[in-house]
Amino acid sequence: MSMTSCLRAALLLFALLPALAGFGLDVPPLTGRVVDRAGVFGTGGAAEIENAIREFEQATGGGQMAVLTVKTLDGTPIETFGIAVMDKWKIGRKDKDDGVILIIAVDDRKTRLEVGYGFEGAINDARAGDVLRSLAPYFRENRYAAGTVHAVGMVQKFVTGKAPEVSCICPGLYTCRKLSSAWVT
C-alpha cells in the first residue's frame, strides 16, 4: 500500500469517526459508585455494594471502583461499551490509572470488568475472568447485589493480597458471613 493510499484511508477514517460515534449505546453519566440503570440492586443492595467499594478504595490506598448495570447493550459489543464507559467515567487516579469498572448487562447476560493499567499486574485477563465467572451462581438466583459484593471482594483480594474481613450482604435478604481466602480464590 502506497503512502498516498494510507493517508487517504486515515483521512477517510478520521472523517467518519463522528458519524460512527453516533451509533451504539449511550454511556450513562457517573452519578456514584453504583449506577444501577437495570434496577436490579434495590436500595439495600446498592448500599452494600457502595460499602464494599468504599472498603476496597480504603484498602488500596485510593484506587477506585464503580459498578454499572444496564438492561441491554442493544447489540453493542460489551468490549466496545466497556471501553466507552472507562473513557467517559475516568475511574482511577490520573497519575496511577488504578480504576476498575464492573459492567453488568442483565438481559443480555453479559458482564465485563474494565481494569485500568495501574491494576493490570494484579488483575490480569485470567483473574478478571475468574471474577466474572464467580458471578454466575449469584446471578442465576437473581442475587445481583450479593454477587457484585462478592466480585468487589475478589478484586480487593487480587489487588491487595487480602480479602475483606467481614461483609454483610444485603442485611435482611442474605446472611452476614466472614470472608476468607477460601471464599476469594
C-alpha positions as CSV (number, residue, x, y, z in Angstrom):
1,M,0.0,0.0,0.0
2,S,1.5,3.3,-1.0
3,M,1.9,6.3,1.3
4,T,-0.8,8.2,-0.5
5,S,-3.3,5.3,-0.1
6,C,-2.5,5.1,3.6
7,L,-3.0,8.8,4.0
8,R,-6.4,8.7,2.2
9,A,-7.5,5.7,4.3
10,A,-6.5,7.6,7.5
11,L,-8.3,10.8,6.4
12,L,-11.5,8.8,5.5
13,L,-11.5,7.1,8.9
14,F,-10.9,10.4,10.6
15,A,-13.8,11.9,8.7
16,L,-16.1,9.0,9.6
17,L,-15.4,8.9,13.3
18,P,-18.0,11.5,14.3
19,A,-20.7,9.5,12.4
20,L,-19.5,6.2,13.8
21,A,-19.6,7.6,17.3
22,G,-23.3,8.2,17.0
23,F,-24.1,4.5,16.8
24,G,-24.3,2.2,19.7
25,L,-25.4,2.6,23.3
26,D,-25.0,5.9,25.2
27,V,-22.9,5.8,28.3
28,P,-24.9,7.0,31.3
29,P,-23.5,9.7,33.5
30,L,-21.4,8.7,36.5
31,T,-23.7,9.5,39.5
32,G,-21.9,7.5,42.2
33,R,-20.0,4.3,42.8
34,V,-23.1,2.3,41.8
35,V,-25.1,3.2,38.7
36,D,-28.0,0.7,38.6
37,R,-29.7,1.5,35.3
38,A,-31.2,-2.0,35.2
39,G,-32.8,-1.6,38.7
40,V,-31.5,-5.0,40.0
41,F,-29.9,-4.0,43.3
42,G,-32.6,-2.2,45.2
43,T,-31.8,0.4,47.9
44,G,-30.2,-2.0,50.4
45,G,-28.2,-3.9,47.8
46,A,-26.8,-0.7,46.3
47,A,-25.8,0.5,49.7
48,E,-24.0,-2.8,50.4
49,I,-22.1,-2.5,47.1
50,E,-21.2,1.1,47.9
51,N,-19.8,0.0,51.3
52,A,-17.8,-2.8,49.7
53,I,-16.4,-0.4,47.2
54,R,-15.5,2.1,49.9
55,E,-13.6,-0.7,51.7
56,F,-11.8,-1.6,48.5
57,E,-10.8,2.1,47.9
58,Q,-9.5,2.4,51.5
59,A,-7.7,-1.0,51.3
60,T,-6.0,0.0,48.0
61,G,-4.9,3.4,49.3
62,G,-7.0,5.3,46.8
63,G,-7.8,3.0,43.9
64,Q,-11.3,3.5,42.6
65,M,-14.1,1.2,41.5
66,A,-17.6,1.6,40.1
67,V,-20.4,-0.7,39.0
68,L,-22.8,-0.1,36.1
69,T,-25.8,-2.2,35.3
70,V,-27.8,-1.8,32.1
71,K,-30.8,-3.8,30.9
72,T,-29.4,-4.4,27.4
73,L,-26.5,-3.4,25.2
74,D,-28.8,-3.1,22.2
75,G,-26.3,-5.1,20.1
76,T,-23.2,-3.1,21.1
77,P,-20.3,-5.4,21.9
78,I,-19.7,-5.3,25.6
79,E,-16.0,-4.7,25.0
80,T,-16.7,-1.6,23.0
81,F,-19.2,-0.4,25.5
82,G,-16.8,-1.1,28.4
83,I,-14.0,1.0,26.8
84,A,-16.5,3.8,26.2
85,V,-17.6,3.7,29.9
86,M,-14.0,3.7,31.1
87,D,-13.1,6.6,28.7
88,K,-16.1,8.7,29.8
89,W,-16.1,8.0,33.6
90,K,-12.3,8.1,34.0
91,I,-12.3,5.9,37.1
92,G,-9.0,5.7,38.8
93,R,-6.4,8.4,39.7
94,K,-5.0,10.1,36.7
95,D,-1.4,9.5,37.6
96,K,-1.9,5.9,38.6
97,D,-4.8,4.7,36.3
98,D,-5.9,2.5,39.2
99,G,-9.6,2.1,38.4
100,V,-11.9,-0.8,37.9
101,I,-15.5,-0.8,36.4
102,L,-17.8,-3.8,36.6
103,I,-20.4,-3.7,33.9
104,I,-23.5,-6.0,34.0
105,A,-25.9,-6.2,31.0
106,V,-28.7,-8.1,32.7
107,D,-31.0,-9.1,29.8
108,D,-28.0,-9.9,27.6
109,R,-26.4,-12.0,30.3
110,K,-23.1,-10.3,29.8
111,T,-20.5,-8.9,32.2
112,R,-17.2,-7.1,31.7
113,L,-14.5,-6.0,34.1
114,E,-12.6,-3.0,32.8
115,V,-9.3,-2.6,34.5
116,G,-7.0,0.4,34.4
117,Y,-3.3,-0.1,33.6
118,G,-2.4,0.6,37.2
119,F,-4.1,-2.6,38.3
120,E,-3.4,-4.8,35.3
121,G,-0.5,-6.5,37.1
122,A,-2.8,-7.6,39.9
123,I,-5.9,-8.3,37.7
124,N,-4.8,-9.9,34.5
125,D,-7.3,-11.3,32.0
126,A,-7.3,-14.7,33.7
127,R,-8.2,-13.1,37.1
128,A,-10.8,-10.8,35.5
129,G,-12.3,-14.0,34.1
130,D,-12.3,-15.6,37.5
131,V,-14.2,-12.6,38.9
132,L,-16.8,-12.7,36.1
133,R,-17.3,-16.5,36.3
134,S,-17.8,-16.2,40.1
135,L,-20.9,-14.1,39.4
136,A,-22.9,-16.8,37.7
137,P,-24.2,-18.7,40.7
138,Y,-25.5,-15.5,42.3
139,F,-27.0,-14.1,39.1
140,R,-28.8,-17.4,38.3
141,E,-30.6,-16.8,41.6
142,N,-31.2,-13.1,40.8
143,R,-28.9,-12.2,43.7
144,Y,-27.2,-9.4,41.8
145,A,-26.2,-7.4,44.8
146,A,-24.7,-10.3,46.6
147,G,-22.8,-11.4,43.5
148,T,-21.5,-7.9,43.0
149,V,-20.3,-7.5,46.6
150,H,-18.5,-10.9,46.1
151,A,-16.9,-9.6,42.9
152,V,-15.7,-6.4,44.7
153,G,-14.2,-8.6,47.4
154,M,-12.3,-10.7,44.8
155,V,-11.0,-7.6,43.1
156,Q,-9.8,-6.3,46.5
157,K,-8.1,-9.7,47.2
158,F,-6.3,-9.6,43.9
159,V,-5.1,-6.0,44.3
160,T,-4.1,-6.1,48.0
161,G,-3.5,-9.8,48.6
162,K,-6.0,-9.7,51.4
163,A,-9.8,-10.4,51.3
164,P,-12.3,-8.1,53.1
165,E,-12.7,-9.4,56.6
166,V,-16.5,-9.1,57.0
167,S,-19.2,-8.4,54.6
168,C,-22.9,-8.2,55.3
169,I,-24.5,-9.0,52.0
170,C,-27.8,-7.2,51.9
171,P,-28.9,-7.3,55.5
172,G,-32.3,-8.9,55.9
173,L,-32.0,-10.6,52.5
174,Y,-28.8,-12.6,53.0
175,T,-26.8,-13.5,55.9
176,C,-23.6,-11.9,57.1
177,R,-20.5,-14.1,56.7
178,K,-16.8,-13.9,57.3
179,L,-14.8,-13.8,54.2
180,S,-11.6,-15.7,54.0
181,S,-9.1,-16.5,51.4
182,A,-11.1,-19.7,50.8
183,W,-14.1,-17.6,49.8
184,V,-12.0,-15.5,47.5
185,T,-9.6,-17.6,45.5
